[in-house]
C-alpha cells in the first residue's frame, strides 16, 4: 500500500465514522425531542400537578385542624366523665351514709 492508497483509505474510514456519528445523533435527536404539542401538554400536566399539590396541602391543613379539634373535644369529654364519676362516687357515699343513718334511727326507735 503506497502513500496515496493509505490517504484514501484513511479518508474513507474518517468519512464513514463521521457519517455514523451524524446518523446516531440524528436518531437520538429524533427519538428524544419533544414536539411543540407535547410541550403544551407537559405544561398542562405540570399545572395540574401544582394544583393537586396545593389541594393536598390544604387537605392536610384541614385534617390537622380537625384532628386538633377532635382531640380537644375528647379531652373535654374525658374531663366531664371524670367529674361525673366523682359526683356519682360522692352521691353513692352520701346515699350509703343516709342508709346507715336511717338504719341507726330505726334501730334506736
Wavefront OBJ file of the C-alpha trace (Angstrom):
o trace
v 0.000 0.000 0.000
v 1.508 3.261 -1.077
v 1.011 6.667 0.321
v -1.976 7.699 -1.871
v -3.878 4.489 -1.111
v -3.243 4.973 2.624
v -4.562 8.568 2.487
v -7.681 7.487 0.546
v -8.352 4.573 2.945
v -7.925 6.879 5.958
v -10.260 9.471 4.390
v -12.903 6.810 3.723
v -12.651 5.495 7.301
v -12.951 9.043 8.702
v -15.902 9.797 6.393
v -17.664 6.590 7.491
v -17.006 7.423 11.172
v -18.412 10.943 10.638
v -21.478 9.565 8.805
v -22.139 7.016 11.554
v -21.796 9.696 14.245
v -24.108 12.060 12.422
v -26.673 9.292 11.809
v -26.539 8.296 15.505
v -27.035 11.930 16.537
v -29.964 12.268 14.147
v -31.624 9.103 15.524
v -31.131 10.186 19.144
v -32.445 13.675 18.393
v -35.463 12.267 16.571
v -36.436 9.877 19.377
v -35.743 12.190 22.313
v -37.015 15.546 21.097
v -40.246 16.977 22.437
v -42.675 18.213 19.847
v -44.383 21.600 20.235
v -47.748 19.995 21.008
v -46.110 17.821 23.633
v -44.725 20.912 25.370
v -48.239 22.296 25.745
v -49.393 19.018 27.231
v -46.388 18.943 29.549
v -47.210 22.491 30.711
v -50.821 21.456 31.322
v -49.698 18.390 33.276
v -47.277 20.490 35.330
v -50.066 22.956 36.138
v -52.405 20.109 37.108
v -49.704 18.638 39.333
v -49.158 22.004 41.001
v -52.895 22.398 41.630
v -53.099 18.863 43.013
v -50.216 19.580 45.397
v -51.958 22.755 46.607
v -55.204 20.849 47.186
v -53.281 18.144 49.040
v -51.614 20.756 51.247
v -54.988 22.349 52.005
v -56.451 18.930 52.838
v -53.553 18.183 55.183
v -54.026 21.516 56.951
v -57.784 20.879 57.272
v -57.210 17.367 58.610
v -54.655 18.587 61.140
v -57.002 21.309 62.411
v -59.915 18.848 62.522
v -57.762 16.346 64.401
v -56.760 19.005 66.937
v -60.410 19.984 67.376
v -61.481 16.365 67.895
v -58.655 15.726 70.353
v -59.779 18.803 72.281
v -63.367 17.512 72.333
v -62.152 14.106 73.542
v -60.139 15.733 76.317
v -63.185 17.787 77.356
v -65.387 14.691 77.286
v -62.905 12.759 79.420
v -62.754 15.648 81.915
v -66.576 15.739 82.092
v -66.642 11.961 82.535
v -64.141 12.155 85.407
v -66.209 14.914 87.041
v -69.401 12.879 86.621
v -67.739 9.758 88.042
v -66.510 11.739 91.062
v -70.010 13.175 91.553
v -71.504 9.687 91.296
v -68.975 8.376 93.815
v -69.840 11.224 96.205
v -73.572 10.586 95.707
v -73.090 6.866 96.433
v -71.143 7.673 99.593
v -73.836 10.118 100.666
v -76.570 7.576 99.922
v -74.679 4.947 101.906
v -74.303 7.380 104.811
v -78.038 8.164 104.640
v -78.905 4.433 104.690
v -76.648 3.910 107.671
v -78.219 6.914 109.437
v -81.740 5.666 108.710
v -80.839 2.177 109.939
v -79.417 3.656 113.155
v -82.550 5.740 113.633
v -84.783 2.654 113.161
v -82.561 0.646 115.464
v -82.787 3.315 118.202
v -86.558 3.642 117.998
l 1 2 3 4 5 6 7 8 9 10 11 12 13 14 15 16 17 18 19 20 21 22 23 24 25 26 27 28 29 30 31 32 33 34 35 36 37 38 39 40 41 42 43 44 45 46 47 48 49 50 51 52 53 54 55 56 57 58 59 60 61 62 63 64 65 66 67 68 69 70 71 72 73 74 75 76 77 78 79 80 81 82 83 84 85 86 87 88 89 90 91 92 93 94 95 96 97 98 99 100 101 102 103 104 105 106 107 108 109
